[in-house]
Amino acid sequence: MRPTRRTIRSAAAAIAAAMAILYLLIGLGVLDVGGTSADRQFLIVFGLLAGGAFLLGALLLVHFDRRWLWIAGVLFQVFVY
């Protein structure tokens, strides 16, 4: 059976939400990814910003079926990785 656009969007939104949770946990200091104390401030800011961006991406994928949004999401994920 061939997956529908809605199924693909839902799966992508679920993955983006999972990434958002991981980054937010890093930003909140719940998950420790190592580094020096100077790195911690960066990790807090980066984790919260990246988590918020992934959360926004997940919400946009759930609510809108736009191809440009998919492309923007892929480019963002490549940038983060």
N, CA, C and O atoms as a CHARMM CRD file, in Angstrom:
* protein
*
  324
    1    1 MET  N      0.84000  -1.17000   0.00000 PROA 1      0.00000
    2    1 MET  CA     0.00000   0.00000   0.00000 PROA 1      0.00000
    3    1 MET  C      0.89100   1.24100   0.00000 PROA 1      0.00000
    4    1 MET  O      1.87000   1.30900   0.74400 PROA 1      0.00000
    5    2 ARG  N      0.55700   2.19800  -0.81500 PROA 2      0.00000
    6    2 ARG  CA     1.33400   3.42800  -0.96100 PROA 2      0.00000
    7    2 ARG  C      0.91600   4.43900   0.11500 PROA 2      0.00000
    8    2 ARG  O     -0.27500   4.68900   0.30300 PROA 2      0.00000
    9    3 PRO  N      1.90300   5.02400   0.82500 PROA 3      0.00000
   10    3 PRO  CA     1.54800   5.99600   1.87400 PROA 3      0.00000
   11    3 PRO  C      0.97300   7.26800   1.26500 PROA 3      0.00000
   12    3 PRO  O      1.38200   7.69200   0.18300 PROA 3      0.00000
   13    4 THR  N      0.03600   7.86200   1.95900 PROA 4      0.00000
   14    4 THR  CA    -0.58100   9.10000   1.50100 PROA 4      0.00000
   15    4 THR  C      0.24900  10.29600   1.96900 PROA 4      0.00000
   16    4 THR  O      1.11700  10.17600   2.83200 PROA 4      0.00000
   17    5 ARG  N     -0.04300  11.44400   1.37700 PROA 5      0.00000
   18    5 ARG  CA     0.65500  12.66900   1.79600 PROA 5      0.00000
   19    5 ARG  C      0.42700  12.93000   3.27100 PROA 5      0.00000
   20    5 ARG  O      1.34200  13.35900   3.97300 PROA 5      0.00000
   21    6 ARG  N     -0.77000  12.68100   3.74600 PROA 6      0.00000
   22    6 ARG  CA    -1.09200  12.91500   5.15500 PROA 6      0.00000
   23    6 ARG  C     -0.26200  12.01100   6.05500 PROA 6      0.00000
   24    6 ARG  O      0.21500  12.45200   7.10100 PROA 6      0.00000
   25    7 THR  N     -0.08100  10.74600   5.66200 PROA 7      0.00000
   26    7 THR  CA     0.72100   9.81100   6.43700 PROA 7      0.00000
   27    7 THR  C      2.17400  10.27300   6.50300 PROA 7      0.00000
   28    7 THR  O      2.80600  10.22700   7.55900 PROA 7      0.00000
   29    8 ILE  N      2.69000  10.71700   5.36400 PROA 8      0.00000
   30    8 ILE  CA     4.07600  11.19000   5.31900 PROA 8      0.00000
   31    8 ILE  C      4.22900  12.43900   6.17100 PROA 8      0.00000
   32    8 ILE  O      5.19900  12.56100   6.91900 PROA 8      0.00000
   33    9 ARG  N      3.28000  13.37500   6.07000 PROA 9      0.00000
   34    9 ARG  CA     3.33400  14.58400   6.88700 PROA 9      0.00000
   35    9 ARG  C      3.25400  14.24900   8.36600 PROA 9      0.00000
   36    9 ARG  O      3.97700  14.83400   9.17300 PROA 9      0.00000
   37   10 SER  N      2.39300  13.32500   8.72800 PROA 10     0.00000
   38   10 SER  CA     2.25900  12.94100  10.14000 PROA 10     0.00000
   39   10 SER  C      3.54100  12.31800  10.66300 PROA 10     0.00000
   40   10 SER  O      3.96700  12.61500  11.77900 PROA 10     0.00000
   41   11 ALA  N      4.16000  11.45700   9.86600 PROA 11     0.00000
   42   11 ALA  CA     5.42300  10.83700  10.27500 PROA 11     0.00000
   43   11 ALA  C      6.52200  11.89100  10.41700 PROA 11     0.00000
   44   11 ALA  O      7.28700  11.86700  11.38100 PROA 11     0.00000
   45   12 ALA  N      6.59700  12.80600   9.46600 PROA 12     0.00000
   46   12 ALA  CA     7.61100  13.86800   9.54400 PROA 12     0.00000
   47   12 ALA  C      7.36600  14.75700  10.75800 PROA 12     0.00000
   48   12 ALA  O      8.31600  15.17100  11.42200 PROA 12     0.00000
   49   13 ALA  N      6.10600  15.05300  11.05300 PROA 13     0.00000
   50   13 ALA  CA     5.77800  15.87000  12.22100 PROA 13     0.00000
   51   13 ALA  C      6.15200  15.14700  13.50900 PROA 13     0.00000
   52   13 ALA  O      6.64300  15.77100  14.45000 PROA 13     0.00000
   53   14 ALA  N      5.92600  13.84600  13.55900 PROA 14     0.00000
   54   14 ALA  CA     6.27800  13.07000  14.75000 PROA 14     0.00000
   55   14 ALA  C      7.79600  13.06100  14.96500 PROA 14     0.00000
   56   14 ALA  O      8.26800  13.18000  16.09600 PROA 14     0.00000
   57   15 ILE  N      8.54600  12.92000  13.88600 PROA 15     0.00000
   58   15 ILE  CA    10.00600  12.93700  13.98700 PROA 15     0.00000
   59   15 ILE  C     10.48400  14.31700  14.42400 PROA 15     0.00000
   60   15 ILE  O     11.36500  14.42500  15.27700 PROA 15     0.00000
   61   16 ALA  N      9.91300  15.36700  13.84900 PROA 16     0.00000
   62   16 ALA  CA    10.29400  16.73500  14.23800 PROA 16     0.00000
   63   16 ALA  C      9.94800  16.99100  15.70300 PROA 16     0.00000
   64   16 ALA  O     10.70800  17.65400  16.40900 PROA 16     0.00000
   65   17 ALA  N      8.81100  16.47500  16.16700 PROA 17     0.00000
   66   17 ALA  CA     8.43000  16.64200  17.57100 PROA 17     0.00000
   67   17 ALA  C      9.40100  15.90300  18.49200 PROA 17     0.00000
   68   17 ALA  O      9.75600  16.40900  19.55600 PROA 17     0.00000
   69   18 ALA  N      9.82700  14.71500  18.08600 PROA 18     0.00000
   70   18 ALA  CA    10.80200  13.96300  18.88400 PROA 18     0.00000
   71   18 ALA  C     12.12800  14.71800  18.96100 PROA 18     0.00000
   72   18 ALA  O     12.75200  14.77900  20.02000 PROA 18     0.00000
   73   19 MET  N     12.55500  15.29300  17.83700 PROA 19     0.00000
   74   19 MET  CA    13.78300  16.09100  17.83900 PROA 19     0.00000
   75   19 MET  C     13.61800  17.31800  18.72500 PROA 19     0.00000
   76   19 MET  O     14.54500  17.69800  19.43900 PROA 19     0.00000
   77   20 ALA  N     12.44300  17.93800  18.68200 PROA 20     0.00000
   78   20 ALA  CA    12.17800  19.11000  19.52500 PROA 20     0.00000
   79   20 ALA  C     12.31100  18.74400  20.99500 PROA 20     0.00000
   80   20 ALA  O     12.90300  19.49200  21.77200 PROA 20     0.00000
   81   21 ILE  N     11.76800  17.61100  21.37500 PROA 21     0.00000
   82   21 ILE  CA    11.84500  17.17800  22.77300 PROA 21     0.00000
   83   21 ILE  C     13.29900  16.97700  23.18900 PROA 21     0.00000
   84   21 ILE  O     13.71300  17.42000  24.26000 PROA 21     0.00000
   85   22 LEU  N     14.07300  16.30500  22.33400 PROA 22     0.00000
   86   22 LEU  CA    15.48900  16.07000  22.66100 PROA 22     0.00000
   87   22 LEU  C     16.25200  17.37900  22.82000 PROA 22     0.00000
   88   22 LEU  O     16.98700  17.55500  23.79200 PROA 22     0.00000
   89   23 TYR  N     16.08200  18.29700  21.87300 PROA 23     0.00000
   90   23 TYR  CA    16.80100  19.56400  21.95800 PROA 23     0.00000
   91   23 TYR  C     16.33500  20.40300  23.14200 PROA 23     0.00000
   92   23 TYR  O     17.14900  21.06200  23.78900 PROA 23     0.00000
   93   24 LEU  N     15.04100  20.39000  23.43400 PROA 24     0.00000
   94   24 LEU  CA    14.55000  21.14200  24.59100 PROA 24     0.00000
   95   24 LEU  C     15.10000  20.55400  25.89500 PROA 24     0.00000
   96   24 LEU  O     15.42500  21.29500  26.82300 PROA 24     0.00000
   97   25 LEU  N     15.20100  19.23800  25.96500 PROA 25     0.00000
   98   25 LEU  CA    15.78600  18.61400  27.15300 PROA 25     0.00000
   99   25 LEU  C     17.26100  18.98700  27.30600 PROA 25     0.00000
  100   25 LEU  O     17.74900  19.16500  28.42200 PROA 25     0.00000
  101   26 ILE  N     17.96700  19.10500  26.17800 PROA 26     0.00000
  102   26 ILE  CA    19.36000  19.56200  26.23400 PROA 26     0.00000
  103   26 ILE  C     19.39700  21.01100  26.71100 PROA 26     0.00000
  104   26 ILE  O     20.19700  21.36500  27.57800 PROA 26     0.00000
  105   27 GLY  N     18.53200  21.84300  26.14600 PROA 27     0.00000
  106   27 GLY  CA    18.49500  23.24500  26.52200 PROA 27     0.00000
  107   27 GLY  C     18.12900  23.47100  27.97600 PROA 27     0.00000
  108   27 GLY  O     18.62200  24.40600  28.60600 PROA 27     0.00000
  109   28 LEU  N     17.26900  22.62000  28.51100 PROA 28     0.00000
  110   28 LEU  CA    16.86300  22.73600  29.91000 PROA 28     0.00000
  111   28 LEU  C     17.87000  22.09800  30.86900 PROA 28     0.00000
  112   28 LEU  O     17.72300  22.19900  32.08700 PROA 28     0.00000
  113   29 GLY  N     18.88600  21.44600  30.31800 PROA 29     0.00000
  114   29 GLY  CA    19.92000  20.84200  31.14900 PROA 29     0.00000
  115   29 GLY  C     19.55600  19.46700  31.68100 PROA 29     0.00000
  116   29 GLY  O     20.26600  18.92800  32.53000 PROA 29     0.00000
  117   30 VAL  N     18.46400  18.89300  31.19900 PROA 30     0.00000
  118   30 VAL  CA    18.05800  17.55800  31.64600 PROA 30     0.00000
  119   30 VAL  C     18.95700  16.49700  31.02100 PROA 30     0.00000
  120   30 VAL  O     19.36700  15.55000  31.69300 PROA 30     0.00000
  121   31 LEU  N     19.26100  16.65500  29.74100 PROA 31     0.00000
  122   31 LEU  CA    20.19400  15.74900  29.05900 PROA 31     0.00000
  123   31 LEU  C     21.55700  16.41100  29.00800 PROA 31     0.00000
  124   31 LEU  O     21.68300  17.55500  28.56900 PROA 31     0.00000
  125   32 ASP  N     22.56500  15.70300  29.44900 PROA 32     0.00000
  126   32 ASP  CA    23.92500  16.22900  29.45100 PROA 32     0.00000
  127   32 ASP  C     24.66200  15.67800  28.24000 PROA 32     0.00000
  128   32 ASP  O     24.77300  14.46500  28.06700 PROA 32     0.00000
  129   33 VAL  N     25.15900  16.57400  27.41200 PROA 33     0.00000
  130   33 VAL  CA    25.90300  16.14600  26.23800 PROA 33     0.00000
  131   33 VAL  C     27.40000  16.42600  26.38400 PROA 33     0.00000
  132   33 VAL  O     28.15100  16.36700  25.41100 PROA 33     0.00000
  133   34 GLY  N     27.81900  16.72900  27.60900 PROA 34     0.00000
  134   34 GLY  CA    29.23600  16.94700  27.88300 PROA 34     0.00000
  135   34 GLY  C     29.66000  18.37100  27.58900 PROA 34     0.00000
  136   34 GLY  O     28.83100  19.24400  27.33400 PROA 34     0.00000
  137   35 GLY  N     30.92200  18.58400  27.62700 PROA 35     0.00000
  138   35 GLY  CA    31.47000  19.91200  27.35600 PROA 35     0.00000
  139   35 GLY  C     31.88800  20.61900  28.63100 PROA 35     0.00000
  140   35 GLY  O     31.61500  20.16000  29.74000 PROA 35     0.00000
  141   36 THR  N     32.55900  21.75300  28.44500 PROA 36     0.00000
  142   36 THR  CA    33.02900  22.55000  29.56900 PROA 36     0.00000
  143   36 THR  C     31.91100  23.45600  30.07000 PROA 36     0.00000
  144   36 THR  O     30.83700  23.52100  29.47300 PROA 36     0.00000
  145   37 SER  N     32.17300  24.14700  31.16400 PROA 37     0.00000
  146   37 SER  CA    31.15600  25.05500  31.69400 PROA 37     0.00000
  147   37 SER  C     30.89100  26.20400  30.72700 PROA 37     0.00000
  148   37 SER  O     29.77900  26.73100  30.68700 PROA 37     0.00000
  149   38 ALA  N     31.89200  26.59700  29.95000 PROA 38     0.00000
  150   38 ALA  CA    31.69200  27.64800  28.94600 PROA 38     0.00000
  151   38 ALA  C     30.76700  27.16600  27.83400 PROA 38     0.00000
  152   38 ALA  O     30.00800  27.95100  27.26400 PROA 38     0.00000
  153   39 ASP  N     30.83300  25.87800  27.52900 PROA 39     0.00000
  154   39 ASP  CA    29.96200  25.30700  26.49600 PROA 39     0.00000
  155   39 ASP  C     28.51800  25.21400  26.97300 PROA 39     0.00000
  156   39 ASP  O     27.60000  25.21700  26.15300 PROA 39     0.00000
  157   40 ARG  N     28.30600  25.13200  28.26100 PROA 40     0.00000
  158   40 ARG  CA    26.95200  24.93800  28.79100 PROA 40     0.00000
  159   40 ARG  C     26.00700  26.07100  28.40800 PROA 40     0.00000
  160   40 ARG  O     24.85600  25.82400  28.04700 PROA 40     0.00000
  161   41 GLN  N     26.48700  27.31200  28.48400 PROA 41     0.00000
  162   41 GLN  CA    25.63600  28.44900  28.11300 PROA 41     0.00000
  163   41 GLN  C     25.22500  28.33900  26.64700 PROA 41     0.00000
  164   41 GLN  O     24.06500  28.56800  26.30200 PROA 41     0.00000
  165   42 PHE  N     26.18100  27.98900  25.79000 PROA 42     0.00000
  166   42 PHE  CA    25.87900  27.80000  24.37300 PROA 42     0.00000
  167   42 PHE  C     24.86200  26.68500  24.18300 PROA 42     0.00000
  168   42 PHE  O     23.91300  26.83300  23.41200 PROA 42     0.00000
  169   43 LEU  N     25.05500  25.55900  24.89000 PROA 43     0.00000
  170   43 LEU  CA    24.14200  24.42400  24.74800 PROA 43     0.00000
  171   43 LEU  C     22.73500  24.77400  25.20700 PROA 43     0.00000
  172   43 LEU  O     21.76200  24.30600  24.61600 PROA 43     0.00000
  173   44 ILE  N     22.61000  25.58100  26.24300 PROA 44     0.00000
  174   44 ILE  CA    21.29300  25.99800  26.71100 PROA 44     0.00000
  175   44 ILE  C     20.58500  26.80600  25.61900 PROA 44     0.00000
  176   44 ILE  O     19.44200  26.52100  25.25800 PROA 44     0.00000
  177   45 VAL  N     21.28000  27.80600  25.10900 PROA 45     0.00000
  178   45 VAL  CA    20.67800  28.66200  24.07400 PROA 45     0.00000
  179   45 VAL  C     20.39200  27.85400  22.81500 PROA 45     0.00000
  180   45 VAL  O     19.29400  27.92600  22.26400 PROA 45     0.00000
  181   46 PHE  N     21.38100  27.08500  22.35700 PROA 46     0.00000
  182   46 PHE  CA    21.20000  26.29200  21.14300 PROA 46     0.00000
  183   46 PHE  C     20.07100  25.28300  21.31300 PROA 46     0.00000
  184   46 PHE  O     19.23100  25.13800  20.42500 PROA 46     0.00000
  185   47 GLY  N     20.04200  24.59000  22.43700 PROA 47     0.00000
  186   47 GLY  CA    19.00800  23.58200  22.66800 PROA 47     0.00000
  187   47 GLY  C     17.61700  24.17800  22.66200 PROA 47     0.00000
  188   47 GLY  O     16.69900  23.60800  22.07200 PROA 47     0.00000
  189   48 LEU  N     17.45000  25.31700  23.30900 PROA 48     0.00000
  190   48 LEU  CA    16.13100  25.94700  23.35100 PROA 48     0.00000
  191   48 LEU  C     15.71900  26.48000  21.98000 PROA 48     0.00000
  192   48 LEU  O     14.56400  26.33400  21.58000 PROA 48     0.00000
  193   49 LEU  N     16.65300  27.09500  21.26000 PROA 49     0.00000
  194   49 LEU  CA    16.32300  27.60800  19.93000 PROA 49     0.00000
  195   49 LEU  C     16.03400  26.48200  18.93900 PROA 49     0.00000
  196   49 LEU  O     15.04700  26.53600  18.20500 PROA 49     0.00000
  197   50 ALA  N     16.88600  25.47500  18.91700 PROA 50     0.00000
  198   50 ALA  CA    16.67200  24.35600  17.99600 PROA 50     0.00000
  199   50 ALA  C     15.40200  23.59700  18.35700 PROA 50     0.00000
  200   50 ALA  O     14.64100  23.20400  17.47400 PROA 50     0.00000
  201   51 GLY  N     15.16900  23.39000  19.65300 PROA 51     0.00000
  202   51 GLY  CA    13.94500  22.71500  20.07800 PROA 51     0.00000
  203   51 GLY  C     12.70200  23.48500  19.67600 PROA 51     0.00000
  204   51 GLY  O     11.72300  22.90500  19.20800 PROA 51     0.00000
  205   52 GLY  N     12.74800  24.79600  19.86200 PROA 52     0.00000
  206   52 GLY  CA    11.61300  25.62400  19.44700 PROA 52     0.00000
  207   52 GLY  C     11.39300  25.58700  17.95000 PROA 52     0.00000
  208   52 GLY  O     10.25200  25.55000  17.49000 PROA 52     0.00000
  209   53 ALA  N     12.48000  25.59800  17.18000 PROA 53     0.00000
  210   53 ALA  CA    12.36100  25.55000  15.72600 PROA 53     0.00000
  211   53 ALA  C     11.78300  24.21300  15.25700 PROA 53     0.00000
  212   53 ALA  O     10.93400  24.18000  14.36600 PROA 53     0.00000
  213   54 PHE  N     12.24000  23.11700  15.85400 PROA 54     0.00000
  214   54 PHE  CA    11.69000  21.80700  15.48400 PROA 54     0.00000
  215   54 PHE  C     10.21800  21.69700  15.89200 PROA 54     0.00000
  216   54 PHE  O      9.41300  21.11200  15.16800 PROA 54     0.00000
  217   55 LEU  N      9.87500  22.25300  17.03400 PROA 55     0.00000
  218   55 LEU  CA     8.47800  22.24100  17.46400 PROA 55     0.00000
  219   55 LEU  C      7.61700  23.04300  16.49400 PROA 55     0.00000
  220   55 LEU  O      6.53000  22.60200  16.12200 PROA 55     0.00000
  221   56 LEU  N      8.08900  24.20800  16.08500 PROA 56     0.00000
  222   56 LEU  CA     7.36600  25.00900  15.10600 PROA 56     0.00000
  223   56 LEU  C      7.21100  24.23700  13.79900 PROA 56     0.00000
  224   56 LEU  O      6.13600  24.24000  13.19900 PROA 56     0.00000
  225   57 GLY  N      8.27600  23.57900  13.36000 PROA 57     0.00000
  226   57 GLY  CA     8.21400  22.76900  12.14100 PROA 57     0.00000
  227   57 GLY  C      7.18700  21.65700  12.24500 PROA 57     0.00000
  228   57 GLY  O      6.44900  21.40000  11.29500 PROA 57     0.00000
  229   58 ALA  N      7.13600  21.00100  13.38700 PROA 58     0.00000
  230   58 ALA  CA     6.15000  19.92700  13.58300 PROA 58     0.00000
  231   58 ALA  C      4.73300  20.47900  13.50400 PROA 58     0.00000
  232   58 ALA  O      3.86500  19.88700  12.86300 PROA 58     0.00000
  233   59 LEU  N      4.50500  21.60000  14.14900 PROA 59     0.00000
  234   59 LEU  CA     3.16200  22.20500  14.12200 PROA 59     0.00000
  235   59 LEU  C      2.77000  22.64800  12.71800 PROA 59     0.00000
  236   59 LEU  O      1.62500  22.47000  12.30400 PROA 59     0.00000
  237   60 LEU  N      3.71400  23.22200  11.99200 PROA 60     0.00000
  238   60 LEU  CA     3.42200  23.64200  10.62200 PROA 60     0.00000
  239   60 LEU  C      3.11800  22.44600   9.72200 PROA 60     0.00000
  240   60 LEU  O      2.23100  22.51800   8.87200 PROA 60     0.00000
  241   61 LEU  N      3.84700  21.35100   9.90600 PROA 61     0.00000
  242   61 LEU  CA     3.58700  20.15200   9.10300 PROA 61     0.00000
  243   61 LEU  C      2.20300  19.57100   9.38200 PROA 61     0.00000
  244   61 LEU  O      1.54200  19.05900   8.47800 PROA 61     0.00000
  245   62 VAL  N      1.77900  19.65300  10.61700 PROA 62     0.00000
  246   62 VAL  CA     0.46200  19.11700  10.97200 PROA 62     0.00000
  247   62 VAL  C     -0.65500  19.96700  10.35500 PROA 62     0.00000
  248   62 VAL  O     -1.67100  19.43500   9.90700 PROA 62     0.00000
  249   63 HSD  N     -0.46000  21.26900  10.33600 PROA 63     0.00000
  250   63 HSD  CA    -1.54700  22.16500   9.93900 PROA 63     0.00000
  251   63 HSD  C     -1.55700  22.57100   8.47400 PROA 63     0.00000
  252   63 HSD  O     -2.60100  22.98300   7.96800 PROA 63     0.00000
  253   64 PHE  N     -0.42400  22.46900   7.77200 PROA 64     0.00000
  254   64 PHE  CA    -0.36400  22.93400   6.39000 PROA 64     0.00000
  255   64 PHE  C      0.22300  21.86900   5.47900 PROA 64     0.00000
  256   64 PHE  O      1.18600  21.19200   5.83800 PROA 64     0.00000
  257   65 ASP  N     -0.36300  21.72500   4.29800 PROA 65     0.00000
  258   65 ASP  CA     0.12900  20.78900   3.28900 PROA 65     0.00000
  259   65 ASP  C      0.71100  21.60600   2.13700 PROA 65     0.00000
  260   65 ASP  O      0.08100  21.77300   1.09200 PROA 65     0.00000
  261   66 ARG  N      1.91600  22.10600   2.35000 PROA 66     0.00000
  262   66 ARG  CA     2.57800  22.93700   1.35400 PROA 66     0.00000
  263   66 ARG  C      3.95900  22.37500   1.04600 PROA 66     0.00000
  264   66 ARG  O      4.75100  22.11700   1.95200 PROA 66     0.00000
  265   67 ARG  N      4.23900  22.18800  -0.23500 PROA 67     0.00000
  266   67 ARG  CA     5.51900  21.61400  -0.65500 PROA 67     0.00000
  267   67 ARG  C      6.69300  22.51100  -0.25500 PROA 67     0.00000
  268   67 ARG  O      7.73600  22.00000   0.15000 PROA 67     0.00000
  269   68 TRP  N      6.54900  23.83000  -0.35800 PROA 68     0.00000
  270   68 TRP  CA     7.63700  24.75100   0.01000 PROA 68     0.00000
  271   68 TRP  C      7.99200  24.59800   1.48200 PROA 68     0.00000
  272   68 TRP  O      9.14400  24.78300   1.87200 PROA 68     0.00000
  273   69 LEU  N      6.99000  24.25600   2.30200 PROA 69     0.00000
  274   69 LEU  CA     7.23200  24.05100   3.72500 PROA 69     0.00000
  275   69 LEU  C      8.09000  22.80800   3.94700 PROA 69     0.00000
  276   69 LEU  O      8.95900  22.79400   4.81900 PROA 69     0.00000
  277   70 TRP  N      7.84200  21.77200   3.15700 PROA 70     0.00000
  278   70 TRP  CA     8.65600  20.56200   3.24500 PROA 70     0.00000
  279   70 TRP  C     10.10300  20.87300   2.88000 PROA 70     0.00000
  280   70 TRP  O     11.03100  20.42500   3.55300 PROA 70     0.00000
  281   71 ILE  N     10.28600  21.63600   1.81900 PROA 71     0.00000
  282   71 ILE  CA    11.64000  21.97700   1.36600 PROA 71     0.00000
  283   71 ILE  C     12.35900  22.81500   2.42600 PROA 71     0.00000
  284   71 ILE  O     13.52900  22.57400   2.72200 PROA 71     0.00000
  285   72 ALA  N     11.66200  23.79000   2.99000 PROA 72     0.00000
  286   72 ALA  CA    12.25400  24.62400   4.03800 PROA 72     0.00000
  287   72 ALA  C     12.63000  23.77200   5.25000 PROA 72     0.00000
  288   72 ALA  O     13.67800  23.98700   5.85900 PROA 72     0.00000
  289   73 GLY  N     11.78800  22.81500   5.59700 PROA 73     0.00000
  290   73 GLY  CA    12.07000  21.91900   6.71900 PROA 73     0.00000
  291   73 GLY  C     13.29700  21.06300   6.48200 PROA 73     0.00000
  292   73 GLY  O     14.11800  20.87600   7.38000 PROA 73     0.00000
  293   74 VAL  N     13.41800  20.55000   5.28100 PROA 74     0.00000
  294   74 VAL  CA    14.59000  19.72600   4.94500 PROA 74     0.00000
  295   74 VAL  C     15.86000  20.57100   5.00700 PROA 74     0.00000
  296   74 VAL  O     16.87400  20.13200   5.54900 PROA 74     0.00000
  297   75 LEU  N     15.80400  21.78700   4.45100 PROA 75     0.00000
  298   75 LEU  CA    16.98900  22.65900   4.48900 PROA 75     0.00000
  299   75 LEU  C     17.36400  22.99900   5.92100 PROA 75     0.00000
  300   75 LEU  O     18.54700  23.02600   6.25900 PROA 75     0.00000
  301   76 PHE  N     16.37600  23.25700   6.76400 PROA 76     0.00000
  302   76 PHE  CA    16.65500  23.54800   8.16600 PROA 76     0.00000
  303   76 PHE  C     17.31600  22.35700   8.85000 PROA 76     0.00000
  304   76 PHE  O     18.28800  22.52100   9.58600 PROA 76     0.00000
  305   77 GLN  N     16.79200  21.16200   8.60900 PROA 77     0.00000
  306   77 GLN  CA    17.35100  19.98000   9.25200 PROA 77     0.00000
  307   77 GLN  C     18.77900  19.72100   8.78900 PROA 77     0.00000
  308   77 GLN  O     19.62400  19.32200   9.59000 PROA 77     0.00000
  309   78 VAL  N     19.05600  19.94200   7.51100 PROA 78     0.00000
  310   78 VAL  CA    20.42300  19.78500   7.01500 PROA 78     0.00000
  311   78 VAL  C     21.33600  20.78500   7.70100 PROA 78     0.00000
  312   78 VAL  O     22.46600  20.44500   8.05300 PROA 78     0.00000
  313   79 PHE  N     20.86700  22.02200   7.90000 PROA 79     0.00000
  314   79 PHE  CA    21.65000  23.03500   8.58000 PROA 79     0.00000
  315   79 PHE  C     21.95200  22.62700  10.01800 PROA 79     0.00000
  316   79 PHE  O     23.08300  22.76800  10.48200 PROA 79     0.00000
  317   80 VAL  N     20.94300  22.12100  10.72300 PROA 80     0.00000
  318   80 VAL  CA    21.12800  21.71900  12.11600 PROA 80     0.00000
  319   80 VAL  C     22.07000  20.52300  12.21800 PROA 80     0.00000
  320   80 VAL  O     22.93700  20.48700  13.09100 PROA 80     0.00000
  321   81 TYR  N     21.90500  19.55000  11.33400 PROA 81     0.00000
  322   81 TYR  CA    22.76900  18.37300  11.39000 PROA 81     0.00000
  323   81 TYR  C     24.18200  18.76800  11.07700 PROA 81     0.00000
  324   81 TYR  O     25.07300  17.91900  11.07200 PROA 81     0.00000
